[in-house]
């Protein structure tokens, strides 16, 4: 009785630890189609994920403090937001139409007489919010700022031409163009930097993983898991040892042959040699009908992949469906809009039964599995890191 109570307590602790480490909530926009969402801190810039259907289930980072949830209506370039901590209390975010007051994206287009601005500072004021951006040649005369309070803004840009420093300021009410608000800023200067200066042959590195798990929490969870597994294994062995005849009788009634009892010396059985997994294709004629075979029981031996998905470092989820999915910067099944390191048609993800493969589509900056650039279709395993250019995902099932 004491052993049973201890095992039950360990089981509850393990489940509570797992529930605390993975928290999800439901996002339901006021309409269907044309909506996306993103979870980020105020000083971060992440690409939104499309909401397919009437709602979507989103995963929160382990530490939600400081994060906000943004839901974007792409048809009007407006967004609604809420504090993630408050959302997790109700496990849902259902913004109304009149709550979409933020400007989802404002594009600042700089128009010098020639060339690309090599370096400059941009200061933007919108309402009480002040944002400063560092401009480099990689921006190619274009800067995007998300979630400003309103479209009426003031700006100030400081740049150098030769050895002289220049400053330009102004105000503008952004006009809507191609889904975003655009402000054109003419600059009376010529620059020698060109767009080619932002192209690099260096191997892209994976972005740093934020919100790393506390090592003490991980250790505690591992110890709880080991204690639970060990306790269950001991309970099973103890019951079999003290009730061997009962177990063998039940096994005979079920048509199963019990395994030999454990070695009385307590030695562990030898580990079988590891073999490479092979794909098994069963023809219809080879499948036994229900009720046939020994004991009238047919036991399936091939487990299907339950829920293959790509997860961003921030916890955003992209589900992998049966068939092929394209990955790219524009009009793809997995669209990474605004990511300059991602090609328009970057890679392809293929799901066939239990196997998920990734192949590069001739992208400029390459596709990487666990930091290694791939040149042919590569099979994904749970826990693998998949990187398109500099955009990183973790593969889970």
N, C-alpha and C positions, 0 to 999 in steps of 0.2 A: 504493500500500500504506500509506503514511504517512497519507494522507487518510482511508482506510477505518478505520485504527486509531484516529485521532482522533475520528471520528464515533461509533465504537462506545463509546469512553470517555465521550463526552458523553451518549450514550444511557443508559449505566449510571448516571451521576451524576444525571441527571434522574429516573430511576426510583427511585433511592434517596431523593432529596429528597421525591418524592411519597409514597413509602411511610412516611417519617418524619412527614410532616405529617398523615396520616390513619391513625389506629390504631383498630381495632375489636376486640371480644372477644365471646364467647358467654356468655350467662347461661342456666343450666338449673336451674330450681327443682325441689324434690323431688316435685312433682306437676303436674298440668295443670289450669288454671283457677283463678281466685281469687288470682293472684299479680301483683305489680307491682314496678317498680324505679325507683330514682332515683340519680343521681350528683351529689354535692354535698360542699362543705366543712362542717366542724362548725358554723360560724357562719351557714350559709345555710339557707334554707327553700324547697324547690322541690317542685312537685307531681309525684307518681309517675306513671309511664307503665305502662299495662297490658301484661302479657306474654301474647300470644295464641299458643296452641299449647304445645308442649313446651319451646321455648327461644326466645330473641330475640338478635339481633346488635345490640350497643350501640356507639356511637362515643365515644371518650374525648376530653377536651379536649386541646389541644396540649401544655399543661404539666400532667401528672397529679399533681404533687407536692401533698400536702395534701388530695387528694380521697379519698372513700370511696364504695364501691358498697353500696347498701342494697337487699335483696330483701325484699318485704313479703308475708306471708300474711294477706290481708284477712279470712279467716274467723276467725282467732284474734287479730288485731291485734298480731301479733308480727313482728319483723324480724331478719334476719341481715345482717352487714356484713363488708367486707374492704377493705384498703388497695388503692387503684387501681393504684399502682405495682407491687405484688406480683401483682395480677391480670393486668396486661399482660405479665408475664414468661411466663405459661402461656397467655395469651389465652383464658382461660375462668374462670368463677365458678360452681361447682356446690355450693351450700350444702346440708348435710344437715338433716333435720327437727329434730334436737336442737340445731342452731345458732341457731334462731330464739328468742333470749332477750331481745331488746330490745323495749320497748313501742313499737309503731309510731306511735301517736298518743294523746296525753292532752289532753282538753279541760277547761279550767277555766271553769266557768260561774258568773259573779258575779250575785248576786240581791239588789240593793238594794231598799229599800221602794218606790221609784219612780224613773223616769228612767234615764239612761245615765251611767256613770262618765265624766266628761270627761277625766281624767288621773290616772294612778296608776303605781306601780312594783310589779312582781311578782317576787319572788325564790323560785325553786324549787330544792330540794335533793333529789337522788335518788342514793343511794349516795355516790360521791365527786364526782359532777358537780353543779355549781352553775350555774344559768341565770337571767339577769335579763332581764325583758321590760318594755318601756314600753307602757302601756295608754293608748289615746286613745278618743275617742268613736267613731272608725271601727271599733273592735273590737266595738262594740255588746254590751258585757258578756260577751264570749267570747274566750278565748285558746287557741290550739292549740300544743302543744309536741310535737315528734317525737323518737323514738329515745332515750327515757330508759332507764337501765339496768334499772329494775324499776318496778312499779306502786305501791310503798309510798314516799310522798314527804312532805316537809314544805314548807310554803309560808309566805310572809310578804308581805302587801300593804300598801303605804303610800299614802294618798290624803288629799285635803283636802276639807273641807266648810265652805264659807265661808272664814274665815281660820284655822280650826283644822285641824291635821294629825292624822290618826288612823292607827293601825297595827293590823293584824289578822294573827294567825299561827295555824297549826294543822297537823295531820297527817292524812293520809287514805290509805286503800287504795282506789284507783279502781275503780269498778264498770263493767262492759262495757255500753255502750249504743249501738245502731245502728252497730256496727263499730268504735267507739273507746271508750277509757276516759274516763269523765266524773267530775269532782270538783265538787260544788256547794258554793259558798262564800257563805253568807248575810252581807249587810252591813247593819248597822243605821244606815242613812242614806238621805236623799232627795236626788236630784240633779235639776237643771233641764234638763241636756242631753238631747236626744232623738235618736232614730235618724236623723231628717231632717238633723241637723247634719253627717252624714258624706256627704251627697249633694252633688256638685259639678258645675258646668257647664263646668269648665275642660277644655280639650282634653288628653286623656291623652298623656303623652310616653313614648316607647319607653325601656325600661330600659337602663341602661348596659351595654355589651358588656364582659364580663370576659374575662380571658385573651387580650388583643389580641396579634396576631402581631407578633413582633419585626420592625421595618422592615428591618433588615439581612438577616434571613433571607429576607424577601419579595423584596428587591432581588436577592439571590444566586440565588434560584429563578427570577426573571424573566430574569436574564442567561443562566442555563443554558438555559432554554427557548428564548430568542432565538438563542443560539449553535447549539442543536440544529436548529431549524427552518432557520436560515440555511445551516448545513452541508449538510443534506439537499437543500435547494433548489439549492445550488451543485453538489453531486455529480450531481444529475439533469441540470442544464443542461450540465455538463462532459461527461457520458457521451453526451448527445444530440448535442452539437456535434462530438464526435470519432467518433461511430458513427451518423451520421444515416441512412445507407443501411440499416444493420441494423435500426434502430428502425422505419423506414418499411416494410421488408419484413415485420417481425413484425406491424405494425399492419394491413397489407393482408391477411395471413393470418387475422387475428382479425376482419376485416370492419370495421375502424375506419379513419377518415381522420385522419392525423396533422395536428396544428395547424401553422401556418406557423412557421418558425424564428424565434428572437428577433431583435429589431431589432439590427443590428450596432453601432449607436451606443450600445447599452446602456440606452436610454430605457425606462422602465417603460410598459406599456400603460395606456391611459386607463381609469379606474375606471368601470364601467357605472353608470347612474343607479339609485338605490335606489327600489324599488317596495314598496308595502304588501303584506304577505302576505295571500293569499286562501285560504279553505278550499276544497279541491277534493274533490268527491264523485264517485267513479267508479261507474257502473252496471256490473252484472255483464256485460252484453252488450258493453261497451266494452273489457273486459279481454282482451288477446290470449292465446291458448293458448301453452303452452311449445313452442318450436321454430318459431313463426311470427315474421315480421318480418325485417329485414335481419340477416344474420349468424347467424340462429337463436338470438339472445340477447335476452331481455327483461329490461331493467334497471329495477328499481323506482325511482321518483323521489320517493316520500313516505316520510320516516323517522318511525317511531313513537316516541313518548316512552318511554324505557326504564324509568326509575325515579323518577317524580315523588314528591317528599316535602317535608315541612315539618321544619326542623331548629331546635331551640332554641339560644340562646346557649351552653348547656352541652353541646351535642352530642347531645341526645336526638332520636330520629328518629320521625316519624309518616308512614307510607307512605300515599299517596293511591291508592285503588283505583278501578276503573271504576264510574261511577254517581255518586250523590249521597251526601255525608257531612255530618251535622249537627255543629256546634260549639256547646258550651254548658257550663254549670257542673255539670249533672246529667244522667245517663243519655243521653249523646250518643256519636256515633262517635269524636269527639275531645273527651274530657271534661277540663275544666280545673277540677277540684274545688277548692273553697276559695278561688277567685279572686273577690273581691267585685266587681271591675270587669267581670266576665264575666256576661252574663245567662244564665238557665236555657236558653233557646233563642236563641243569639247570632247565628250565621251559618251559611251553607251552602257547602260546597265541592263542585263538580261537575266530574267528569272525563268528557269525551266525546272518544274517540280521542286526538288530539294536543293537545287544548285543555283547560286547567285554568282554571276561573272561580271567583271568590269573590263571594258576595252577602250583604248584611247582612239579618238576620231581624227588624228592628225593635228592635235592642238598645238599652239605655239609654246606654251609653258609646261606641257606634259601632265600626265596623270600618275599618281604615286600610291602604292600600297605599302603601308608601314615604312615610309621614307624611301622606298625603292621605286624608280621610274619603270613603268611597265611598257612593253613593246608588243604584247600579244594578250589575248583574252586571259584574265586571271581570276581564279575562284576566290571568293571572299569567305572568311571564317569569322565566327563571332569574336568581337574584340579588335578586329583589324581596323587600322586607321586608313581612311580613303581621302586622298587630297587631289582636288582639281585646281591646278595652278597653286594659289596660296590659300584656297578655301578648304577647310578640313572637316571631315565627318568621322564618326565612329559607327562601325557596323554592328548591329545587334539583332538577335532573333527573339 
